[in-house]
Amino acid sequence: MARWQDGRVEQRTVSDTVQQVWQADILPSLSRLVEIPALSPAFDRDWAKTGQLDAAVDHVRAWLAARRLPGAGVEVVRLEGRSPVLLLDVPATPGAEDRGTVLLYGHLDKQPPVGGWSDGLGPWKPVIEDGRLYGRGSADDGYAGYAATAALEAVRTAGGAHARAVVLLETGEESGSPDLPAYLEHLSERLGEVTFVVCLDSGGNDYERLWLTTSLRGLAQVHVTARVLDSAQHSGLATGIVPSTVRVLRRLLERIEDSATGKILLAECNVEIPANRVAEARATAEVAPGASAGAYPLHGATTPVSGDEVELLLNNSWRPTLEVIGASGFPEPAEAGNVLRDATTLALSFRLPPTADSAAALNAIEKALTTDVPYSATIEITGTEAADGWNAPDLAPWLSGALETVSDGVFGKPWRGVGLGGSIPFMGLLGQKYPRAQFLVTGALGPDSNAHVPDEWLHLGHAQRVTEAVAHILDAHARG
């Protein structure tokens, strides 16, 4: 068995295997996966009839079934009325049977295509150009199952070890993973003791190093409608007498958010930021200066909300924020008449700190929106949703050592941790279910990978390096 002198799996064989599998096997299949418009159930209510989610599952299942992992089993698991999950179950290598189960997570469902893709590109059109694979679901998160499998193959080819490994690919992540709790419960006995979780649905601030996601924000969502009339009226006759629904909503929102600073005013939505996460933000700002401020195409002279990079990182990972993500009751400007409208609805999306109680936060938000309403306007609350965030446990010595190893041997630069402003409900669920597990939440997404928006792309070189890193870390976990 070819190994490093200190007992770790041999690096060159891992690297060569990963590159060969990516070029010869993964890229053709992943490109075909991009072509499948496998919209998440929230965006395709008739997904069971349209069959695109099933097409994506069947495509990846066939690829997995053709791999040569001794003793591995591939299965599509279906619960009544729920979108399916795809499982690859790989037995432990000899000697690592007592290391529990490694759960490697990804998802096959996709965000909507949206318009505005660049010339020559499209959501269902795989294009490889300048080391990038363009197309919806390439980076978020279609590559994950392929990368996890390639990592397992590389460990074995290089004579390394891994614990029993289960690759779980769900089909509802972009809808908030509503079916995942039921599947985790259904599979609980089968999974056994999960001691290590690898999630490849994340990324970092550049493509030069391994980035660990160390926290994820929670979520609260509310659709709030302000109603003041039984029917709309001529604005010249009604204004000054009937209150505006927009004014009512503006005053309600001022109870929740300071419009001058964006600070969320409800105590239930705020937490004290842990000292280690503040230190982590400072370290990230040092190695990737300007990454947060420069990650987005600010228009004209628009500036970020702060000139302090550390504050931007903390704003995006540990402080609550509000965004109005939708509205109804408004006509298009070109079609707007002089009308005082009867009702306005806003869709409010709150990102919550990782350790905030999302149910308590949602309750406080609803109370602020419905108590002592200006002009006694009618307020209707619908579309509520709450999901807790996640804060990673402290690193075990074996994982800390492995991270240093791959930083030196694979990337040539030190790894860094960063809090992610988004949510991956799976992590919170697993954190509660397996409190003693270690977590590696990482991935190939970068600041300009365009997940959820036009021109989504996967950095192929970085994806291969992440795959190599996972292989080494799997071996380290098996050795303890």
Sequence and secondary structure as in RCSB ss.txt:
>XXXX:A:sequence
MARWQDGRVEQRTVSDTVQQVWQADILPSLSRLVEIPALSPAFDRDWAKTGQLDAAVDHVRAWLAARRLPGAGVE
VVRLEGRSPVLLLDVPATPGAEDRGTVLLYGHLDKQPPVGGWSDGLGPWKPVIEDGRLYGRGSADDGYAGYAATA
ALEAVRTAGGAHARAVVLLETGEESGSPDLPAYLEHLSERLGEVTFVVCLDSGGNDYERLWLTTSLRGLAQVHVT
ARVLDSAQHSGLATGIVPSTVRVLRRLLERIEDSATGKILLAECNVEIPANRVAEARATAEVAPGASAGAYPLHG
ATTPVSGDEVELLLNNSWRPTLEVIGASGFPEPAEAGNVLRDATTLALSFRLPPTADSAAALNAIEKALTTDVPY
SATIEITGTEAADGWNAPDLAPWLSGALETVSDGVFGKPWRGVGLGGSIPFMGLLGQKYPRAQFLVTGALGPDSN
AHVPDEWLHLGHAQRVTEAVAHILDAHARG
>XXXX:A:secstr
  B TTS B HHHHHHHHHHHIIIIIHHHHHHHHTS  B TTT TTHHHH HHHHHHHHHHHHHHTS  TT EEE
EE  TTS  EEEEEE   TT TTS EEEEEEE  B    S   TT BTTB EEETTEEESTTIIIIIHHHHHHHH
HHHHHHHTT    EEEEEEES GGGT TTHHHHHHHHHHHH  EEEEEE S B S SSS EEEEEE EEEEEEEE
EE  SS EEHHHHBTTB  HHHHHHHHHHHHB TTT  B  GGG     HHHHHHHHHHHHHSTTTTTTSS   T
T   S S HHHHHHHHHTS EEEEEEEES   GGG  SEE SEEEEEEEEEE TTS HHHHHHHHHHHHHSS GG
G EEEEEEEEEE  EE     HHHHHHHHHHIIIIISS  EEEEESS  HHHHHHHHH TT EEEE  SB TTS 
TTSTT EEEHHHHHHHHHHHHHHHHHHHH 
